[in-house]
Each structure stands twice: as structure tokens, then as C-alpha cells.
Amino acid sequence: MNEERDPAPDSTAARVALWRALHTEADAAPHVFDDRIGLKLLAPGDDWRERGDMDPQFTRPFRASIVARARFIEDLVAGQAARGIEQYVILGTGLDSFAQRKPELAARLTVFEIDQPVPQAWKRQRLVELRFGIPRWLRFVPVDFEAGEAWRERLVAEGFDSSKPAIVVSTGVSMYLTREANAATLRQVAAFARGSTLAMTFLLPLHLADPEVRPGLEMAEKGARASGTPFLSFFTPEDILALAREAGFTQAQHVSAADLTRRYFADRTDGLRPPNHAEELLVANT
């Protein structure tokens, strides 16, 4: 008899949501990113801060990286919306809370959340229970990646207009996919209408990361392997840029942790910043 799958988000998605909330509690203002929606959805109990992976000091650079990428993505989405883009696609949504935190901006878009069916159904139920509701411009696109379902077809079935450009975002996903699967995703997005933009995080080879975070990254890699979701892909900036160009993007740029530090952490006096050469960003245009 098949074991019934836990409907809640996986540990990685939950950890990211809790780190976003921890930033507002453990780090000094001004906060780079203010998000406690994921914490509300998870409702983990008052002892969640006592978890080993929530230690304020140990997790400091990692949560800085998480809030930096989230802030960058939302600034990018706002900029794209200002120039007339009307479709926003989130690949591997997890506990992303853009639609709940930025309803005025989100309402100018059609937001497509693509994720595995079971955790997505859980999230949808929790949004209803917490009275966030499901606005008409928010479309849930359940895709069983493990069964080989094609996300592009499901996206169109939920109302995506292939003739119009979109912004497509994928954060914290590429390391769990093979190089071939990442290349296939890049090719699919590169085939979107002219004027579309992809923002995707990628993980650099662990030996290149700042020494202060390398042990934590190695621990995360070991834990991912033990849980059956190993890290499969690492890219240097040169490698990911080449892959994007081979996929058919007309422009591609690397957004480094140093870029994010200059943009969001330059005036801080507490030393909070994302680590260099760990998880960084590719931004590519069709």
C-alpha cells in the first residue's frame, strides 16, 4: 500500500519562509524584505525559533541571501509591470507570498504559481483558512514534475497568453535539477514572446563560496542528499551565461551577491550581507 504523502510544503520551502520571517525579528531595521506570511501559513508554534536551522547567528548570511534575492525579484517585477508586462510566472512557488503582500501591484498582473499539486493544494487551503482569499488574477498551476508533466502546456491551459511577454522567476530550484533539465527550462522560457524576462537563482560550486558559509552549504548539500533530493547542478557565472545564450536568450547577465550587497546592504552598520559565490542570479531577456 502506498504511503500517503505529507501535504505540507517540503522542508526547504518551509525553511526559506521561516528565514524570511526571522529577518524581521533577528536583524536590525531597516529590513531588506518584510515577510511573515509564510510563517502564518505554516503556523509552526512558538518554539520554531529554537530549531537548529533557525539559530540567529549561524543562519545570518543564509537569510541575508534569501531576503536579498526576494527583494531583487520583487523590484524586478515592479519594474517590468511599470513598462507594461502583464504576466508573472513563478516556477516552483513554494510559500512565495507576493500575491498576499503586494496585492495592488499583483492586481496589475496575472500571477501564475506553478508547483507540485499536493503542496500547492495545501497552500491554497491555508490561504482560504486565513482569509487571504484567491483573487481572480492569481492562477494556481499544479504540475507533477516527478511524473514528467509539461509545465508550459499547463500554464497555457490556465489562461497564459503565449503571444504576450512575461516575467518568469525560479528561485532555489536549479540545484535540484540536472544540467539537462535546467537547459530545457531555459529553452522553454527563451521561446516566450519577445520582451520576456527570466530571473533564476543558481548555486556556485561549493568550494568557491565564502569560507564563513562553506560549512553550512556543505551541511545543506549533505542533508539534501540524505533526504532524497540531492543537489544535482552547480554553475559558475560564465557557465550559466553560456547556457542561457545557447538556449536562445538575446541578453543574459549575472547578478552577483556583491551587486546585491551594494544595492540593499551598503548603508548597514551590522555587517549583514549575502555571502559571495554561493547562490546568485541569472537575468535573461528574450
N, C-alpha and C positions, 0 to 999 in steps of 0.2 A: 504494500500500500504506500502511495506517495505521501511524504510528509507535507503538511500544509505550510506554505511559505509565509513568513512573517510579513505582514502588510506594511509595517513601518519603514521609513527610509533606512538605507544602509548606514553603517557606522561612519563612513566618510562624509556623507551628506549631513548627518546629524552633527558631526564634529565641526564642520565648516559653519553651520548655523550657530552653534554654541560659541565658537570663537568670535563670530561677528558680534554676538551679544556681550561676550566678555570684554571686548574692546571698549564698550561704553561704560563698563564697570571698573576695569583694572587700569585703563590708560587715561592719562590726563586729557582734559579738553584743550583745544578743540578736537573733536573726534573726526577722523578721516571719513568715517562711514557710520551712520546711526541705524542699526537694525536689530530689533528684538522680536520681530515677527516669527522667525524660525523658532526662537525659544518658546513663544506662546503656542505654536503648533505642536512642538514636542512635549511641552508640559512635563519636564523631566523630574520635577521635585526639587525641594530646596537644597538638596545635597549635591546638585550637579557640579557645583564649583569645586567639590572635593575630589572629583575624578582625577586620575593621574594625568590624563591628557588635557586637563584644564589648569594645570599649575601655572599661575600668572607669569612667573619668571621664565620657566622653561619654554613656554609656548609663545613668548613675546614676539620673536621675529617671525614666527609662522602666522600668527594672527595679523601682524602688520602686513604680510604678503597677501593674506586673504582680503583684508579691507582695502588695500591699495588696488588690487585687481578689480574688486567690486566697484570702487569709486570710479576707476578709469572707464569701465564698461558703461556705467550709467552716464558719465559725462559724454562718452561717445554716442550713446543712444540719443541723448538730448540734442547733441549737435546734428545728428542725422535727421532727427524729427524736424529740427528747425529748417533744414534745407528741403523738406518735403517728403522724406521717406515715411511710408505709412504701414510697413510690415516689419515686425520684430520677431525673430525666431530664436528660441533658446533650446539648444541641444543638450540633453541630459540635465534637466532643470533642477532636480533635487528640491531643496527648500528655498529656492530663489523667491524673493518677496517683492520684486519690482512692482507688480500689479497692485499690491496692497499698500506699499509705502508711497508710491508716486502715481496715484490714480489720475491726477489731472494731466500729467504727461502721457501716461499709458492710454488714456481715453482718446488721445490723438492718433493712436496706432491700433493695429490689430496685433495682439500679442499671442504667439503660438508657443505653448510649452510642450516640448517633446520629452517623454520619459517612459520608463518601463510601466506597463499597465497597473501592476499591483501597488507600488508605492505612490503612483500618481492618483489612483482611486482613493488611497488613504489621505493624501493631501487635500484632495477635493472635499472629502467628507469633513476634515478638520476645518477647512475654510468656512464651510456651511455651519458647522457647530459653533464656531467663534463669531459668526455673523459678519464675516467679511463679504460673503456672497460671491457669486460668479457673474461678473458683468458680461454683457454681450460681446465686448471686444476682446475678451480673454478666451482663447480656444485651447482646450486640452487635447493633445495628440498622443494617444497611447501607442507605443511601438515596442514590440517584443524583439529587441535586438538579438537576444540569445537564440531566437527561432529564425533569425535571418530576415525579418520583415524589413521592407524598404521604407525608410522614413520620408523620402521625397514624395512618394505616392500617397502616403497617409496625410501628409501636410496639405497636398492639393485637395484631397477629399474633405478636409476640414475648412476649406474656403480660401486657401492661399492662392494668390493670383500670380502665376508664373510670368506674366507679361510685365509685372511691375517690380522695381528693385526692392531689396530688403536689407536689413542688418541681421546678421546671423552670429550668434555667440555660443562658444563652447568653452567652459572653464572647468579645470580639474578632471578632464575626460581623456585627453590624448595619451597619457601614460598607461592607461589600461587597454589601449587598442594596439594592434600590431602596426608596424610601419605601413603595410599594405592597406589596412583599414583606414588609417589616417590619410593616406594618399587618396583613397576612394572618396572619403568625406570632402577633402579639398577639391577634388574634381567635380563633385556634385554641386558644391557651392559656387565654384568658378563658372558653372554653367547657368547660374541665376542671371536674371536680367541685368543689362549694363547699368552701372551705378550702385550695385550691391556692395556691401562691406562685410567681411568676416573678421571677427576678433576671437582668437583662440589661444589658450594658455598651453605651454609646453614645458616639460621638465628637462633641464640640462643634465648631462652625465653627472652622477653624484660626486665624483672626485673633483669637479670644478667648483662646487659650492663653497661659500664662505666656511672656514673651519669651525666657526661657532655653531653652525646649524648642520654640519655634515653628519654628526652622530644621530641627530634627530631624524634626518632624512633616511639614513641607513636603517634606523629602527622602524620607520614607517614602511620602507620597502620590505623589510623582513616580515612585518605584521601583515602587509597586503598579500605577500606570498603565502603565509600560513593560513590566511582566511580564504584562499582560493581565488583571489582577484589580484594577481601579481602585476607589478609594473612591467610593461612589455616594451615601451618605447621611450627613448631619450633622444633629444636632438640638440645639437649646437645651433646657435643662431644662423650660421651660414647654411647648415643643413636644412633647417625648416624654411628658410627663404628660398632655397633652391627647389624644395619640394613644392612650395606654393607657385613658383613660376612655371615649373613643369606641369602643374595641374591646370594652368591656363589663366591665372590672375594677371592682370595688366600691371599692377603695382603691389609691392609687398614690403613691409617694414617690420623691424624688430623693435619692440618697446621693452627696454631693459628695466631691471629693478632700480638702477641708478636714475633712469628717466623718471620713474615713479617717485623716487625719493625727492628729486628736485621739484617735482610738481606738487607733492602732497605733504612732505615731511620737512621741508627746508627750514621752516621757522620754529621747529620744535626744539625744546631745550632738554628733553628727557632721553634723547638718543634713539627713540623708537624709529625703526625703518625696516623695510623688507630686505631680506638677505640677497646679496649678489649671487648671480649664477645658479639660482635654484629654479623656481618656477617663474617664467617670464612670458611675454606676449608676442604673438604674431598678429598684425593687422594687414589685411589684404583686400584689394578692390578689383571688381570686375570691369 
